């Protein structure tokens, strides 16, 4: 399955407590990083660990995108082929409602 990988902008980090990004306006709070192939959400999360996808420092250009983290983490987002939007949480993934 293909997934779009969206990393949270540092400016949204300050306001994430108690709020979620809007699924139809991810670019306001997140940066589209790349598209990947993965078996499922957990596999996508594993593939987006910095040591797996950026072993030679491929993530060093993140600052030009306004990002400060290389490993997918809480607050980041996956969008699957069916346009379902999943927020990475502390206990897995939360399906965001269509807005």
N, C-alpha and C positions, 0 to 999 in steps of 0.2 A: 504494500500500500504506500502511496505517496503522502507525505506530510509537509506542510509549510511550517517552518520554524520561525517563531516571532519571539524576540527577546525584549524584555521590559526596559523601557527607558529609565535612566536613573531618576529623572524628575517624577516619574509615577511611583517609584518606590516609597516616597514619603507619604503618599496618599492611599496606598494599597490596603492598609488595615481597615477592614469593614467594607471594602468596595472591590468590585471586579471590573475589568475592562469591558467595554461595549463590543460585542462580537461583530457588529457591522461597522465599527470605526477603530479597528486595532491600531492603525497608523497614528492615532492621537496619543497612544500610551506605549506602543511597542514599535520595534524596528523589524521588518522582514529580513531575516538573516540569510536563509537559503531554503531549498527544498531537498528533501531526502527520501529514500526508500527505506521502509522499516516494516517488520512483521506486525507490530502493534504499538500502542503508546509507550509501553515500558521499554520496548526495543528502541524506539525513537529517542527516549530519554537517555538510555545507555549510550547510543551512538553519538549523542550530543555532549557527552562528557569530554572535557578538553583533552584529556590524555588519549582519547580514541580518535577524535576528528582533527585535532590540532597538535600532533606530537612534535612537529618541527616549528611551532610558533605561527601557524597559519592565522591564528586569531589576533596577531599583533596589530592588524589594521582596524580593529574594532573602535579605537578612539575616533577614527574618521567618521564612524557611523553614530557616534555619541554613546557608545556602549562601554560598560566597565567590567563586564564579566564574560568569561569564555565558556563555562560549563552551564548547561541548562539548569535552571533552578526554580524555586517557588516564585510564582508570579509570571513566569514565561508561558507561552501559549503554543499549542499544536493545532493546526487546522488540517482535517483529513480530506480525502478526495470528495466526500459527500458534503463538504463545507461545514461539518460539525466542528465546533470550536471548543477546545479543552484547555482549561487553566491548570498549570502544575500547582499542586497544593502540598502541604506537609504530609498528607496521607495518601497521595495518589493524584488523581485527576478529577476535575469537576467540569461537567458539561455546561457551557455557558448558554443561556437562552438566546434565541434569535431575537434581535431587537429591531 
